[in-house]
Every structure is written in structure tokens, then in C-alpha cells.
Amino acid sequence: MNVSKARLAGLGVLLVVGVAAGGCGVADAVGDAAPASAKPLAPRDALLKSLPDASTGSFKFTVEGGEAPAAGEIDASKRSYRVGFRYREPEAGFTLHSDYLVVKEQAWIKIRFTGTEGLTGLPKLPKKWMLIDPAKVKDDDVPVRYDNETDPGEAGTVLRAIVAVERTSDGHFAGTTDLTQQGDAAIVDAGRLKALGEKARAVPFEATVDDQGRLTSTIVRIPAAGKVKATRYAITYTGYGATPTPAAPAADEQQPATKAAYELLNA
């Protein structure tokens, strides 16, 4: 289970809620920094080395575009992350706010809705963090424990599929990547990928690293295809080492997940 798959689980929740409301739905690169006197790494190698790993520590992340925008914090060294997703149901106009908190072998969720004026059929859910019982979860995309997540925006998927890349200035890179190798990253959906055709095999991207060689942003510029306009998939990683580690909620801030919550998660 990883953050990307959790986004897909959240999309399933949105679909079910939309119907209920009347339809109105690991980083591979590790190692120490090269000595100052050493020959600079080739652009692709430098980017792969920039990916966060289990020793990186805490940082913040955002994912814009793709099938579901997300934001949160992660500390792989402590085996924990918090990630929040926001999905707007276009026909009904309401927004689903879905937040997961994962710490080692436990996971909690919060679900709430905004923009629901005049709508009926939405489930009643508590405001506290709801502890998830793995035995009651059928959907494999729902996180129930920490599962070696280190790269929540799936930047590694983009960088490992590089077709060509160059260093445009200190800490800045540009090139093309092959989206047909995206796997479960959900950068584009299957329909968009098909519409892109051969264009999907060399999509423009840009990336930046900080003065310590750590990845700070990756932007994939997806061209127009069919009736869909050009879009972008953007990942940012910030606050390295200065971001509080996600921790289990206090006893008075949590409760067991409710029947209504499991109905949404298993839909």
C-alpha cells in the first residue's frame, strides 16, 4: 500500500458518495553525497540520487494534477505519514476531504464533506480520527499499515522513465519521460494515456534539487490529447528535516472507525 494507491481508494469513496447524494462522483537511489572534488554525476544519475529514501527523515509533500491532488507529511525513518486528498464532485458541487494517518502497523482516517447545502443522502461521520481495523477492510488500496513508502508523489516513476534529460542550470533539469511506464502512479488515467498515443513516450518534464542534492520539485507537462487540454502533474518536496513527524493521535482524539466509514472504504 502506498500514497498513490490511497488516492485511488479515495476516488472510490467519492463515487459511492456521489451516487448516495443523487449523482448530483521506494526510491531506488541511495548513498552519500559525492565529494566536492569528484566528477559531477550525469543528469539522470543526479536525479535518481536525489529521490528520498528510508534515511531521508521528515518532509512535506504536495501532488497537483493526476487523478487526485494530495498533500501531507512523511517520515520514512519513523515509518509514518499523513496524507490528505480533496475531491470535488462536479455535478453536485460538494467536496470530499479524506485524510489518512499511518504510523507503523496502524492507520486512521478522517472523512468530511463541504459544500453540501441542500444535499441529502450523505453519511454521518465523526470528526475524530477513526482507527481502521484491517480485518474489516476489503479494498487493497486502503492503507492499513506503513508499507515502505518513501516517495509519496511517485517522482521516482517519472525519473526512472527518463528518455532524455539535461542540466539547464545549477540544481535545475529538463527533459522527457515515458508515461507508458507509469504503472500504478496515476499520473494520467488510462483514457488519457491512450489518447496521447506515441506522445506519451516522450512527455516534457522539469525537476529541481536543493543545495544538498535532494529533490524539491518534479513537473510533468502533459500535452493536449483528444478533447482534453494540456495539463501538468506537479510534485513538491519541502521542509526536509524540519517537518514534524506524523504521530498517532491522542486517545481523546480518536475512536474506532464506524460502520458508515467501512461501507465507504469497501464500496
N, C-alpha and C positions, 0 to 999 in steps of 0.2 A: 504494500500500500504506500503511495506517495501523494504529495500535494496535488499533482496533476490529476491523478485518478479521483481524488476527493472532489475536484471541480466537477467531474462528470457525475458523481453521486449527487451533488447539489443541483445539477440541471435536471436530474430525475425527480427530485423533490419539487422543483418549480413546475414541472409538467403536471404532476399529480395535483398540486395546489391550484393550478390554473383551471383544471377540469372541475375541481370541487367548487371553485368560485364561479362556475358557469362558463368557463372558457373565455371569460371576459378579461398560457405557458411557458550512479554515485561517481559523483565526479571521479574520473579515472586518473586525473593528473595530480601527483603529489610530489613532495620533495622540497628541499631547502632552496632559498634564493641563490642564484648564481653569483660567484664572486665578482666584484666590480671589474676585475681585470679580464674576466672570461669573455669570450666572443658572445655577443648578444644572440639570444635564441631567435630562430626563424619565426616569422609572424604567427604561423599556425601553432607551433610549439609553445610560444609565449602565451597564446590564448588558452590552450589546453592546460597549461601550468597554472593559469590564473583562476581556474574553477575552484570553488570552495570544496573542502573535503571534511572528513571527520575530525581533523585537528584545527579547523579554522576558528572555532569559537562562535560567539553570538553575532548576529547581524540582522538587519531589516531587509525585507524584500517586497517588491511590488511586481505585479504582472498585469499589463494592459493589453487589451485585444485578445485574440484567441477566442475560445468558446466561453470563457468566464474570467473576468478580471478578478484579481486576488491581491491581498496584502497581508503581511504578518511579520513574525519574528521566528528565528530558528537558532538553536544551539545544538549542533550535531554531537559535540563533545559531551553534552549532558543528556542527549537523546530526547530532545523535546522541541516542539514547535507549536505556534498558534497561527492559524490562517483564517482569514475572513473572506467570504465571497459575497458579491452583490449581483442579483439577477433581477432585471426589470421585465415583468410580464407585459408586453406591449399592448395587447388588446384591452386588458382590464386596468392597466396603469399602476398596479401595485408593485412593490419591490420586496423581494425575499432577501433577508440578511441571514446568512448561515455562517457560523463561526465554529471551528474545531480547535480543541486544545488537546495535544497529545504529549504525554510525559511517560516515557519508558513503556510499561505494559498497560497503561490506562489511557482512556480517551473520553473527552467530554464534548458536548455540543450545545450551542445556543441557536435558536431559530426565532426570528421575529419578522413581522411584516410592517411596511409603512405604505402610505398612500392607499389605504383600504376603505376610505369613506364611501359608504353606500354599498359595499360588497357584503355578501353573506356566504357561508359555507367554509370559511377559513377555520382551521383547527385552533383550539385554545392551548397555548403552551406556556410553561412557567418562564419567568425571567432569569432564573438561576442557571448556572451551568448544569447540564444533565449528564450524569455518568452513564456511559454506554456499556451494556452487558454484551460481550462478544457472542454469547450463545443465542442472543435474540436478534442478531444481525445476519441477514441473508445476502445482502449486496456486498460483493467483494471490493467495491470501490469505497465503501465507508471505512474510514480509519478506525481501528480498534486498539492499536499499539504502535509504538515507534518502529519503523521498518527501514532503517539505514538511509533515511532521507538526508541529503547534503546540498542539493541543488534544486530548490523548490520551483524555480522558474523554468527548469529544463533548458538552461543555457547550453549545457553540455550536448544536448541533442543538436542544436544549431551548429556548435563549433566542431563537433566530431564529423559533421557532414559538409564541412567546408570544401568548396570546389576550387576557389582561388581567393587569396587574401594578401593584402599588403599593409605595411605600417605607414599611415599617412602623416603622422607626427608623433612626438613622444607620448606614449600611452593611448594613441588612437589608431584604430584599424578599420579597414573597409574591404569588402569582398562579396562573394556569392556563396550560398549554401544550398544544398539539395533537400527540399522539403519532402520528397518522396521517401526520405529516411527518417521522418519524424516519429514513427512508431506510435506510442500512446500519448505523446506530448500535447496533442490537441491544439497545435498552433493554428491549423486550419481544419475545418471539418472535411469529411470525405467528398462531399459535393463540390466544395471549393477546390479541393485538390484535383479532382477530375477535370473541372472547368479550366484550371490552369494549364493542363496538358504538359507539354515539354517545358513551358516557362517554370514549372515547379522545380526543375532540376538545376536551376541557376538563379535563385532569388537573391536580390541585393540585401546585405546586412552591414551593420556597423557595430563596433564594440569599443569599450574603453576600459582601461585598468588604472588603478591608483599608483602612487609612487612606490608602493611595495609590491607591485605586480599583481594585485588582487582585482578580480573582475568587478566593475562597478555598473556597467550597462551593456545590454545587447539589444539591438533594434533590428528586426526583420521587416523589410519593406515589401509587402505582398502586392503584386500588381493587380490591376483590374482583370476580371475574368467573367465572361458571360454577362449577367446583369448586375454583378457585384462590383462596387467601386474599389479602388485601391485602398488598402488598409495597412496597419502596422501592428506588429507584435513586439512589445517592449518589456524588457526585464531590467529592474534596477536592484542592486545590492549595495546597501549603505550601512554606516554605523558599526563597522567591524570592531569587535571587542568592547564597544561602548553601549551595546544594546542589552537591556535586562534579559536574562534567561527566562523563557516561559516556564512557569511553575504550576503545580497542582493548585486548584482553588481551595480556599479555607473551607472548613466544614460547614459554616453557615452560608457559604456562597454556592453550594452545590446540593444536588439531590439526584436520586435515580431517574433515568430517562422514563418518560411517561409512555403509555400505550399509544397515544397520538403521535409521539415522536417516532416510535418504531414503525408505525404504519407509514409515515412519510419516508423513513430511511429504507424501508423494504419494498417500497412501491415499484 
